[in-house]
Amino acid sequence: MATIKDVAKLAGVALSTASYALNGDSKVSPKTKEKVLEAARQLNYSKNGFAMDLKRSRTNTIALILTDLSGPFYSELIRSVQDVALSHGYDLIACSSLGGKNSTAVKFLREKRVDGAIVLAHNITDEILFTSANSGFPIVVMDRMTSGEGLISVIVDGEMGGYTATRYLIDKGHRSIAYISGPSNSFDNALRYRGYQLAMKEAGLEEKSKWKLSGNFTRDGGYKATKMMMMQGELPSAVFYGNDEMAIGGIKAMEEGALTVPDDVSVIGFDDIQLAEYLNPKLTTIRQPMHESGSLAGHLLFQMLNGEEVNLSYKLRVELIERESVRQQ
């Protein structure tokens, strides 16, 4: 079966342009629209879902789709979206995107089993978003910049966060700084890494490949990545972990290796989860507005459900939280 990606490729246009054209959006010129429609006809392409062009009855339910339902970051996000849903008399279904195209989450989107959705899952592809969203079925995307009918982006300024974290370490006198990353296909991780690179380049510091390891945004991943770094012998003076969960795992690995934070190695994280201030030492980190971003996504979704005009994208600021896990060199 042909997909919208196939249509875009045959028509020689971007995926978002194909989505606009197939939804009859006035942003697309008549010439481009005809080219896309002709490609769709040639490929016998048809949109998925239950009678998308027909009026649907409301379910009074929205979906929150996450990569993983576990962990302190997601629990706070779920609470913030749930509060907004309840204030509008709606139920919230939170589901994992594990399983990719065959997941229950994708069925919710494809088959319109809810009235709208908030998506924070890097394995829900742009193609799925473009073919699912429309003016009657809005989707708020929280982990990437995207555009199309019924699609709104809410992101945190991860690049500034990555830059701020790395610049802070540099200002503390650190010249050998490792970066433990999240998944390679994560938009959030890409932004944080870009900020790290910018600060390192600006300071004339070398980024060593042996000090760039993946921890997959999990505590266990941070632990294993840190163990790998320690086995290589030469240690950096500081480590920037792409999130607090990995930093917690990394600190445990250092303690097992008889290293003291921050005397031997300084550590900075990202997120400012509740556990960060209860660690020993208390974790210096970049705070992102988890509750605010979830609440904003929820309010935007209901504004779109009510037919109100909203901006296409929103970017939220981050904040450096100084505690005890970084020392002056």
Secondary structure as UniProt FT lines:
FT   HELIX           4..11
FT   HELIX           15..22
FT   TURN            23..24
FT   TURN            26..27
FT   HELIX           30..43
FT   TURN            52..53
FT   STRAND          61..66
FT   HELIX           72..87
FT   TURN            88..89
FT   STRAND          91..96
FT   TURN            98..99
FT   HELIX           100..102
FT   HELIX           104..110
FT   TURN            111..112
FT   STRAND          117..120
FT   TURN            122..123
FT   HELIX           126..132
FT   TURN            135..136
FT   STRAND          139..141
FT   TURN            149..150
FT   STRAND          151..156
FT   HELIX           158..171
FT   TURN            172..173
FT   STRAND          177..181
FT   TURN            184..185
FT   HELIX           187..202
FT   TURN            203..204
FT   HELIX           209..211
FT   STRAND          212..214
FT   TURN            216..217
FT   HELIX           219..231
FT   STRAND          238..241
FT   HELIX           244..256
FT   TURN            257..258
FT   TURN            261..264
FT   STRAND          266..271
FT   HELIX           274..278
FT   STRAND          284..287
FT   HELIX           290..305
FT   TURN            306..307
FT   STRAND          313..316
FT   STRAND          319..321
//
